[in-house]
Amino acid sequence: MRASDWRKPDGLFVIRPQQVAAFLEPLPVNRLPGVGKVMERRLAELGIATAGELRRRPREELEQRFGRGGRRLHELSLGIDEHPVEPRRPTLQVSSEDTFSEDLLLEELEPHIRRLAEKTWAAHQREQGRIARTVVLKLKTADFHTLTRSLTPAELPHSAAALADLACALRARVERPADTRYRLVGVGLAGFVDRDGFVAQRDLFERG
């Protein structure tokens, strides 16, 4: 949860130290960093739905139930987070995905993969001075099993169409029955490296 989320589109929202407790009190626990759906459900089983309710639970109890994660939950409920701020953290992956209104067969996914590859490629092009080496295909079956298949090709994709071709080809690595249906597909690029360093290394190997 970022303070800037509370003042879109300008993105400026200041929480003074003396305001932290009051600000957090009614906040749903799923707005705390690291609290996903699973942890939200486990806390709900304990009758904890807000940061205020979390704060009033003894730290020892939270540690007993959740280990070191329990201590972090307690600290977050108090507004304590010692993790350093990284305003320019490098991108690890760019991706686009889509959930269908009705489940589709693997062979029916190509037009969707190509459309998502266009969006992913556009996001990749905005990464100045960095390039991605790995193509990722993500699938979610009708019964909610998530599958990922990836490829780091010798030649990097040079266009959205080339990215789409590689992502479509990754379907051959999906070892599921032909009648399996899918409710979601995603196309991603990962393994970002500095462009200059990658080109220099590639040139060195080619000369060798």
N, C-alpha and C positions, 0 to 999 in steps of 0.2 A: 504494500500500500504506500503510495507516494502522496505527500501533501499536495502536490500539483494537480492530482486527480480531482481535487475538490474545487478547483477554480478554473475549469476549462471554459473557453479556449485559451485564456491568457496564461494559465499555469503558474500563478503566483498566489501562494497561500501560506501565511506564517502562523505557526503554532508556538506561542511563547511557553517557556518552561512551566509557569504557573497554570497554564491552560491545558496541559497534557492530560491530566487525570480526568477532567470534565469532558474533554474531547473524546477520549477512549471509552468512557463509561458505557454509552449506548451502542458502540460500534460492533457490528456483527463479527464474530470470530473469523469468518472467511475473508475479512479485509486485512487480517494480520499476515505479514509475509510468511510464506511456507505452510499456511493452513489451507489445504486442498479439501476436496470433497470427502475423502476418507477420514481425515482428522476432524473435519467439521461434524461428520456423523458420529465419531467416537466421543467427541465432546458433548454432542447433543444427548447421547446415552447417559451422560453424567448430569444432565440438566444445565449444561453450560451453552449459552447461545450468544453471549456478548462478552466483550473484553472486560467489562465490569464484573460480571459473574466469574470470569476466569481469574481475575485479580483476587477475588475473595476466597479462592480455594488455596489451602496451604501448599507452599512450594514442594514440601516433602511428599504430599499426596500425588502431585503431578509428576514428580520425578519417579515415584514408585510405579506409576502406571505407564509412563512414556519415556523413562530413562533420561538421557541428556536433553532429549527434545522437550521433556516436561519443564526443565529449568528454563529453556529458551522461551517456551510459551509463557511462563510466569514473568520473565523479564519483559517480553513484548507487551504483556498486559499492563505493565507499569510504564511503558514508553521507553524502555531501555533496549538499545540495539547498538552493539559495539562494532558491527561490521562497517568497514570503511565505505564511504561514498565513492563510487566510480562513475563520474559523469560521462566519461568517454570509453566505456567498456567496449572492447572489440566485438563485432558481430560474430556469433558462432554458427548461425544457420539462418537462412531465409526460406520461407515456405508459404504455400497457399494450399488451402484444402476446402472441400465442399461436401456437405451432407445432402444426400438425395431425398426427394420426396417419396420415392419408392426404391427398394433395393434392386441392384443391377448385377448382372453376370460380369465376370472378368472381361469377357470379349466385348462387352458393351461400354467399357470405360474409356476407350481411346479419345473420343471427342472431348471428354471432360479433362483428361490428362493434358491434352494439347492446350485447352483453354487455361488451365491452371499454370502450365509451363510458361505461358506468356506473362502472367502476373509475377511469377517467381523470377523470371529473367529480368523483368523491369526493376524489381527490387534489388537484384544482384547488380545491375548496372549503376545503381546509386551508391554502391560501396566504393568510394574513391581509393585507389591504390591497393585494393585487395581483390582477390579472386577466390572462387570456391572450387575445390577439386573433386568433391564427391556429390553424386546425384542420388537422391533419396526418393523412393516411392513408399507412401504410407497408405495402408488400407485398413478399414474396419469392417468386419463381417456383420451380417444381420444379427448374429448373437453376441455382438460387442467384443469380439476378439480383435486386438490391434496387431497388425503385421507391418513390418518395415523391411524393405529390401534396398540395398545400396550398392553403388558401383563407383570406383575411382578409375576412370578411363585413362589410358596413356595420353590421349589427346583431349584437352578440355573442350567442352561444348562452346561453339563460337556464336550461337544464336539461340533464340527461343525454340525454333524448329528442331535444332540439333538436341537441345535439352529434352524436348518432347519425345524425340525418337528414342533416346536412351531410357527415359522413364517408361515409355511403352514397352520397350524390350525387357525391362525388369519384371514384367508380368510373368515371363517364362520361368522365373525363379519362385513363383508362388505355388507351393506344392499343396494345393487344396483340390477337392473334387470339382469337376467341371460345373456342377450345378450349384456351387457355393455362391451366395449372393452377398453383395457388399453395399453398405449404407454410407460409406465415406471413402473418399480418395484424396490424397494430398501429394504434391510434388515439391521437393525441397532441394536446396543446394547447401552443402556443409563443407567442413574442412577448409575454412578460409585461411589463406596465407597472404603475405605481402607480395604484390605483383612483381616488384623489382627483384626480390630475392628468389622468387620462383623462376623467373626468366633467366637470371644469372646461373642458377643451378642447372636448369635444363640445357643451357648453352654449353656449360662445362661438360656435361655427360655426352652431348652430341659431338663435341670436339674430340672427346676421348674415344 
